Amino acid sequence: MKYDSEVVTINVGGTVHLQTEKEVLCSVEGSTLQKLFSDMHELKKINEEVFLDRDGDTFKSVVNFLRNDRRVFPEFSDKNSEKLFLKEIAFWGIDKNIEY
């Protein structure tokens, strides 16, 4: 399924506001993010931003991971941040299948 390059503005946890293309969020077939942003669900919005009640910094890492086609694993300054990232990609149903 191909998505247009519509830009989505997201408010994550009330602390991080980011923009990305819907195509990035829908890039992993069958993931919860793909299902959520495939126009099949009503998205909760606050001031025209899609609201996700998740940790903002961790979600930014997920979006960057997706932007790089899951080929560049993020570097973390501590083990806890890496653990949060792994839990976040599991939450969204994104595997960490990295191709080099």
N, C-alpha and C positions, 0 to 999 in steps of 0.2 A: 504494500500500500504506500503510495506516495503522498506526502503532505505538502501543501503550499508553504512558502517561506514566511507565513504570517508571524509577526513578532508578538510575543507574549510577555507581559509585564507581571512579575510574580513578587508577592510580599511573603517572605518566609519567616514565620515566627514573629512578625512585627518588627524585626530588627534589620533584615536584609532585603533590599529591593533590587531585583535584577531583571534583565531583559535577555531573552534568547528566542531563537526561532522555534516554532512548534515542531518543525522537522527534527531538531536536536532532541527534544523531549520525547518524541515518538520513534526514535531511532532503534530501540530494542523491541522487536516484535514480541508481543505477549506480555510485556512488562506492565506493571500498574501505571507507570507514567504514560505509556503509550495508550492504555485504555482510558486514562483520565483526560488526556488532551486530544482524543480522537473525535471530539464533538458529539460524543454519545451521552455525555453526562453534563449536568448543570454544574458549573464551577462556582464555588463560593467566592464572591468578589467584595473587596473593600476599596472604595474610591477607584473603581475601574481596574484594580490589580487583583489577579487571582491570589487568594490567600491559601497558604499551606502551613499547617501548624506543625512545623518541623524545625530543627536547628539550622539557622541560616548559614553559618560558616561551613557546616558539613554538607549542606545541600549545594553550596557553591562548588565544592570539590566534585560532587556528583555531576553537575552540569559541565564542568570543565573536562571531566573524564569522558562524558558523552560527546562533547565537542571534538575530542581527539579520537573518535571512533573506538574508544576503550583500548587504545594502543599505548597510552602513556599513563602508567600508574602514578598517582600523586605521591609526592614526598611529604612526609609529616615530621614535625619537630618533636613529637612525642608519641609513645605507643597508644595512649588514650585516644588521640585524634585519629590514628589509623583504625583503631577498634570501632570508633563511632562511624567512620566512613564505611567500613565493611558491613556494619549493621544497617547503615542507611541504604546501601545498594541492595542488600538482601531484602529490606523492607519494600523497596520498589520493584523487586523481582528482576534485578539486573545482575547478570553473572559477571564475574571479573575475568572472563575469557580474554586474555591479552594476547594479541598477535604482534610479533616483532618483525 
